[in-house]
Amino acid sequence: MRTQKILFAEQQVFCVFPDKPEDLEQAISMLGLKKVYPVIVLIGGGIQEQQAYVTSEVIKTLARVAEEMQTLMICGGTDMGVMAEIGQVRWQNNYKFPLVGVTLEALVTWPDGPHSTNLLWWGTKRWELEPHYSHFILVPGSEFGDESPWIVEAATLLSRGQHSVTILINGGNVSREDIELSIESGRPVIALGGTGRLANELAMESSRDNLITVVPAFAEKQVTEALRAALTGVGVSHDTPALVLPSMT
């Protein structure tokens, strides 16, 4: 299995390249993490201007709780949207919780990384990796969404003996797949209403899977309590009624 140390401007990050799902456990062991952790799987995409402030604030809350609870976080790892924001918040606050980026090798690049665009279905440019993650797992695949099963399995392996939770901020079709896979694995999902797109759709549904909890992103105390409950196994209520979301304009 290939490994590489990626030299970003401000730090060096270790990266592994598993070739098939059976390699994932070995890849994780090669990351050099010292223990198993409670795990947060953070999913979402581009941040819309209307929801930018509330999204930025709730990501700060998630990062703070992750640091306080010595939690590991898994996210997509590219330098855009939710994935970029969590890396930047972690770095700006000098947090030490492991932040593992799991994404597709064929669609990303990094300093002195690949630039071939032969496999790109959307155009002529690869996505840059966000430079403030602590580790990367770059997996096979040709379009975003192919990494979803890898993310779910990585969370299971990394949280052995601990609790894990999937957090949804905004999100689209790939996030919907992530949620379905989380539910299939028995992992609870907290959707942060008010962050746009899929998260808002779930907030307005009167009937949801009983593993999905909707919490308003603008209610810091509720977000903190729900996250702590999920990561300690205390349990969260899954019967949250549909929310009336305030205008962010």
N, C-alpha and C positions, 0 to 999 in steps of 0.2 A: 504494500500500500504506500502510495506517495505521501510525503509530508513536505511542508515548506514553511519557512519563517518569512512572513511578509513584512518588509520594512516600510512603515508609514512615516510621515514627517515627525510624529510625536511619540511613537512607540513601535515595538516589534511584536507581531502577533503570530502565534502558531496556528497552522492550518493543516487539516487532514483531508484526503481525497478518497473516500471509500468508493469502490467500483460497483458493488452490489449490496443489497440490503443485509446480507449475511455478514458483511464486513463492519456493520455499524458499531457493534459492541466493541470490537477491537479498536476501531477509530476513536471511540469515546475514551477508552483506556489510554490511548496515546496522547490525549490532550493534557494529561498530567494533573487533572483535578484531584484534590486531596481526599474527597469524601463524597457521599451522596448528599443531595440537597432537596429541600422543598423546591418545586419547580413552577415558574410562571411561564406559560407559552403566550407571548404577546403577538397578536395578529391584527392586521389592518393594512391600509395602503396610503395613497396620497391624501394629504390633509387639505380640505377645502377651506377657502378663506373665511367663509361664514363661521366655521367651527374651529378656527385656528387657535383662538385664545383658550377656550375650554379644553381643547385637546392638549395644548401645551401644559396647562395646569394639571390635568389629570395624569399625564405622563410623569410629571415631577412627583406626584403623590405615589404612583406605582414604584418609581425608582427609590423613593425614600423608604417605603415599606420593604422592598426587596433588600435594601441595605440593612435595615434594622433587624430583619428576620433571617439574615444570612441565607438568602434565597438565590438560586440560579435562575437566570432568565434566558429563554430561547426566543429569537426573533429572526426575521428574514435576512438581515445583515446588509442590505443594499443602502446606498446613500440617498434615500428618498423617503418622504412621508414619515409615517410612524417609526419606521425602521431607523431612519436617520436621527429622529428626535430623541429616541431612547439612548442611542449612543452618545449624543452630545450632552444630554442631561447627566449621564453617568460620569463622563469626563469632567464636565464643568464643576461637579460637586465632589470630585475625587473619590467617588464610591468604588468599593472593591468587590462588589458582588460579581460573580462570573456572568458575562453576557456573551452567549454563544450564537453566532450567526449561522443559520443553515439555509443554503441557497444553491442555485444551479451553477456549476462550474462553467458551462457553455455560454452562459448569458451575462457573466460578470467579468470585471477586470480589476486591477490594483496596480500600484506603482511597479513598473517593470513587468506587468502581467500581460496576458494575451490580448490581442486586438483584432483577431480574425472575426468577421461578421457573417461567415458562411451559414451558420445555424440560426441566425436571428430572424424571427418571423415578422418583427415590427419595423425594421429599418436598418440603420447603418451604425449603430452605436451600442456598445455594451454598458450595463450599469456599473458604476464604481462601487466597490465595497466601502461601507462606512468605517472610517479609520479608528474608531474608539471602542470597538468590541474587544473582548479579551481573547476569544477563540473563534475560529471558523471551521465549519464542516461543509465542504463543497461537493455536491453530489451530482450524479448523472441526470440528464433530462434535457428536453428541448424547448419547453415552454413553462412559464410560471404556473404553478399548481402541481407540477411533477414532484416538487420537493415536499408536498404536504404529508405523504405517508412517512417520510424520513423524519420530519419534525415531530410527528406524533410518537413514533417509536423512540426517538432520542429522548423525549420527555419521560417516557416510561422507564427507559434504562437509567436515566440520570436521577430519577426520583425513587428508586427502589427503597422501600421501607419508609418513605416520606410521602407527603401529599403533593398533589399538583393541581393546577387550574389553568384554563385557557381564558385569556382576557381579549375581548373584541373591542377595537376602536375603529369606527367607521366600517370599512370593508366592502368588498364586492364579491364576485363569483368565486375567486380563490379562497377568500375568507369563509364563504359558505361551505366550501368543501372541507376546509380546516375544521369547522365546527362539527360537521357530520362525522368526521373521523374521530374527533375528540369524544363525541357522544358514544360512538361505537366502542371506544376503548374504556368508557365509563368515567371519563374525565369531565368534571363540571365546567361550565362555561359562564363567565360573567360578561354580559354585553353592556357597554357603557353608553347609555342613552344620551343623546344630545351631541354626539360626535359625528353624526351624519350617516348617510347611506344605509348599509345593512344593519348597523347598530340601532338606528332610529326605526327601521322597519320592524325589528324584533321588539322594540319598546312599545310599538303600537299594536302588536298582536295580543289578542285576549287569550289565545291558546298557544302554548309553546311546549316543547319537550321539557320534562320535569327536571332535567339537568341544567337548563338554562335559567339564569337569574338576570334580570335587568336592573341596573343601578344607575341613577342619574349621574353623569360625569361631573356635574357642577356641585354635587353634594360630597365634599371631601371626606367628611366623617363616615358617611355611608359606604363610600368606596373603600376606605381603610378597613372598616369593620367587616365588610363582605370578603375582602381579600385575606385578612387575617383569619377569618373563620374557615375559609376554604383551605388555607395552608396549614391549619392546625387540626383539621378534621372535626371542628366543633359543629360544622354544618351551616348552611345558609338556606334561607327560605326561597323556594322556587315558584312561589305563587304571587310574585309581585304583579300588581295590576298594571294595565296599560298606562303609560305616562303621558301627561300633557307637557310637551317640550316647549320651553320658552324660546322666543325668537333670539337669534344671536346677532342680529343686525344692529 
